[in-house]
Amino acid sequence: MLTETKKPTSQEFIAGMREAGRLASEVLDHVTPFIKAGITTGELDQICHDYMVNVQKTVPAPLNYQPPGYPPFPKSICTSVNDVICHGIPGDRILKDGDVVNLDITVITQTGYFGDTSRMFAIGEPSILAKRLSQITYECMWLGIAQVKPGCTLGDIGHAIQAHAENAGYSVVREYCGHGIGQVFHDEPQIVHYGKPGLGEQLHEGMTFTIEPMINAGKRDIRTMPDQWTVKTKDRSLSAQWEHTCLVTPTGVEVLTYSAGSPPPPACVSNLKFRP
């Protein structure tokens, strides 16, 4: 006998997403002290996996994730180093002084909600270019978040990100974008990180989605590695990414993946209210 799945109320949904966002961000809080020269990306994956599974009792969403046309993703997190734009597979690569790495975390809670977030980390003393690229990308994400409110359009978000990146002399990756998220990993709408003000779908209260700009120091062109997952810059320039999961509130935005260890918002959005 089939039983109908009970659809959560908006209050239940928001509570579930708040928990998922907090737990995803706390994985990054936990792994941060281990991110230093000499550790492998595979060891970072194991640290995160063990914390999710054994401590949080969450499920690592990337592990064995298989969209149509792709092989199963073999690890629990993504580790994208230097010229890797996204979806780097953890393995034997040893992080060294001067590297920059993005750790992308997605957890599934026991009640079936997804929380998705990523941060950039510098190993030792990175180059001035690497530090500036990471900072500008961080500002891009937050400037996009600052647009979010009922009635805002997807073009408003994309334009804020694109203008800031290109004014700094950088380029915006077009092939990958943010996405709706909830009880499904990747859902509509697609949150592209470029666009024109006033164009695209309007946001409404209760929507949840990620904003996760991928910004290249060189040109925006990409190349995909033979593993079918790892995406690098075509010109081998550095790339950076930051990501938060957001909720559209009656008056603006709530950042669901902000935790005790999250870096504070940059000065360009110092007046933004993003906590409940």
C-alpha positions in Angstrom: 0.0 0.0 0.0 1.4 3.4 -1.0 1.4 6.2 1.6 1.4 9.8 0.5 4.5 11.7 1.6 3.6 14.6 3.8 4.7 17.9 2.4 6.4 20.1 5.1 4.8 23.3 6.2 6.8 26.5 5.4 7.8 26.7 9.1 9.0 23.0 9.0 10.8 23.7 5.8 12.6 26.7 7.1 13.5 25.0 10.3 14.9 22.0 8.4 16.9 24.3 6.1 18.3 26.3 9.0 19.6 23.0 10.6 21.1 21.8 7.3 22.8 25.1 6.6 24.3 25.3 10.1 25.5 21.7 10.0 27.2 22.2 6.6 29.0 25.3 7.8 30.1 23.6 11.0 31.9 20.9 8.9 34.0 23.8 7.5 34.5 25.1 11.1 35.7 21.7 12.1 38.1 21.1 9.3 39.7 24.6 9.2 42.5 23.8 11.8 43.7 20.9 9.6 44.1 22.9 6.4 47.8 23.5 6.3 50.9 22.6 4.3 51.7 18.9 4.2 48.1 17.5 4.4 46.6 15.8 1.4 43.2 16.7 0.0 42.2 13.1 0.6 43.0 13.4 4.3 40.8 16.6 4.4 38.0 14.6 2.8 38.3 11.8 5.4 38.3 14.3 8.3 35.1 15.9 6.9 33.5 12.5 6.1 34.1 11.2 9.6 32.7 14.4 11.2 29.6 14.3 9.1 28.9 10.6 9.5 30.0 9.9 13.0 29.5 13.2 14.9 26.7 15.0 13.0 24.9 11.9 11.8 24.5 13.6 8.4 25.1 12.1 4.9 27.8 13.6 2.6 25.7 14.6 -0.4 28.5 14.4 -3.0 29.5 10.8 -2.2 28.3 8.6 -5.1 26.3 11.6 -6.5 25.7 10.8 -10.2 23.9 13.2 -12.5 23.0 11.9 -15.9 26.1 11.5 -18.1 28.5 11.6 -15.2 30.4 8.8 -13.3 29.6 8.7 -9.5 31.5 11.3 -7.6 33.9 9.2 -5.5 34.4 11.4 -2.4 32.5 13.2 0.3 33.6 16.8 -0.4 35.1 18.8 -3.3 38.6 20.2 -3.0 39.5 22.7 -5.7 43.1 23.8 -5.7 44.6 26.8 -7.5 43.4 26.7 -11.1 40.6 24.2 -10.4 37.3 26.0 -10.7 35.1 23.4 -9.1 34.4 19.7 -8.4 38.0 18.8 -7.6 38.2 15.2 -6.4 40.2 14.7 -3.1 43.2 12.4 -3.4 46.9 12.3 -3.0 47.7 15.9 -3.7 49.7 17.5 -0.9 48.9 21.1 -0.1 51.9 23.3 -0.1 52.8 26.8 0.9 51.2 29.3 -1.4 48.3 27.1 -2.6 44.7 28.3 -2.3 42.0 25.7 -2.0 38.2 25.7 -2.0 36.4 23.2 0.2 32.8 22.6 -0.9 30.5 20.9 1.6 27.0 19.6 1.2 25.3 17.6 4.0 21.9 15.8 4.0 20.2 15.9 7.5 18.4 13.1 9.1 15.1 14.8 8.1 16.2 15.0 4.4 17.3 18.7 4.0 20.4 19.7 2.1 22.8 22.4 3.3 25.5 23.6 0.8 28.4 26.0 1.4 32.1 26.5 0.5 35.0 28.6 1.6 38.4 29.5 0.3 41.5 28.7 2.3 45.1 30.0 1.9 48.0 27.7 2.7 50.9 29.6 4.3 51.5 32.9 2.5 49.7 33.0 -0.9 50.6 35.4 -3.7 49.1 38.9 -3.7 47.1 37.9 -6.7 45.6 34.9 -5.0 44.7 36.9 -1.9 43.1 39.6 -4.0 41.2 37.2 -6.1 39.8 35.4 -3.1 38.8 38.7 -1.5 37.1 40.0 -4.6 35.2 36.7 -5.0 34.1 36.9 -1.4 32.8 40.4 -2.0 31.1 39.2 -5.1 29.2 36.6 -3.2 28.1 39.0 -0.5 27.1 41.7 -3.0 24.9 39.1 -4.7 23.4 38.1 -1.3 22.7 41.8 -0.5 20.4 42.0 -3.5 18.1 39.2 -2.2 14.6 40.3 -1.2 11.1 39.6 -2.4 10.6 41.2 -5.8 14.4 41.2 -6.6 15.2 39.5 -9.9 17.9 36.9 -10.7 19.4 39.5 -13.0 19.9 41.9 -10.0 22.0 39.2 -8.3 24.0 38.3 -11.3 24.7 41.9 -12.3 26.0 42.8 -8.8 28.4 39.9 -9.0 29.5 40.4 -12.6 30.1 44.1 -12.2 32.3 43.8 -9.2 34.3 40.9 -10.7 34.9 42.6 -14.0 35.6 46.0 -12.5 38.5 44.2 -10.7 39.8 42.8 -14.0 38.5 39.3 -13.4 36.0 37.1 -15.3 32.9 35.2 -14.3 32.5 31.5 -15.1 29.3 31.0 -17.1 29.0 27.2 -17.3 28.3 26.6 -13.5 26.0 28.5 -11.2 24.0 28.6 -8.0 20.8 26.6 -7.6 17.7 26.1 -5.7 18.1 23.7 -2.8 15.8 22.2 -0.1 14.9 18.5 0.0 16.6 18.2 -3.4 20.3 18.8 -4.0 20.1 20.8 -7.2 16.7 22.4 -8.0 15.3 25.4 -9.9 16.0 28.3 -10.2 19.5 28.5 -11.6 21.3 31.4 -10.0 23.7 32.6 -12.7 26.5 35.0 -11.6 26.1 37.5 -14.4 23.2 39.4 -15.9 21.3 42.6 -16.2 19.2 44.4 -13.5 15.5 43.7 -13.6 15.7 40.7 -15.8 14.9 37.1 -15.0 12.7 35.4 -12.4 11.5 37.4 -9.5 12.3 36.2 -6.0 9.6 35.5 -3.4 9.4 34.8 0.3 10.4 31.3 1.3 12.7 30.5 -1.6 16.0 28.8 -0.8 19.0 28.7 -3.1 22.8 29.0 -3.2 24.9 31.9 -4.4 28.3 30.6 -5.3 30.3 32.7 -7.8 33.3 31.2 -9.5 35.7 34.0 -10.5 38.8 33.5 -12.6 41.9 35.7 -12.5 42.2 35.2 -16.3 39.7 34.4 -18.9 36.4 32.7 -18.1 36.9 29.7 -20.4 37.0 26.2 -18.8 38.4 22.8 -19.5 37.1 19.5 -18.0 39.5 16.8 -16.9 39.3 13.2 -18.0 37.7 12.2 -14.7 34.7 14.1 -16.0 34.3 16.1 -12.8 37.3 18.3 -12.2 36.9 21.7 -14.0 40.0 23.9 -14.5 40.6 27.3 -16.1 41.5 26.9 -19.7 44.4 29.4 -19.4 45.6 27.9 -16.2 44.9 31.1 -14.3 43.8 31.0 -10.6 40.2 30.6 -9.8 38.2 31.2 -6.5 34.8 30.4 -5.2 32.7 31.1 -2.1 29.2 29.8 -1.4 26.3 30.4 1.0 22.8 29.0 1.0 20.2 31.8 1.4 16.5 32.1 2.3 14.3 34.9 1.0 12.6 36.4 4.0 9.6 38.9 4.1 12.0 41.8 4.2 15.3 40.5 2.7 17.7 37.6 3.2 18.8 35.1 5.8 22.1 33.4 5.2 21.5 29.8 6.4 25.1 28.6 6.2 26.6 31.2 8.5 28.1 29.7 11.7 30.4 30.6 14.5 33.5 30.0 12.4 32.3 31.8 9.2 34.4 34.7 8.1 32.5 38.0 8.7 30.9 39.8 5.8 33.1 42.3 4.0 32.9 46.0 4.5 31.0 46.5 1.2 27.9 45.0 2.9 28.6 46.1 6.4 25.0 47.2 7.0 23.3 44.1 5.6 21.0 42.3 8.0 21.2 38.6 7.3 20.5 36.7 10.5 17.0 36.0 11.9 
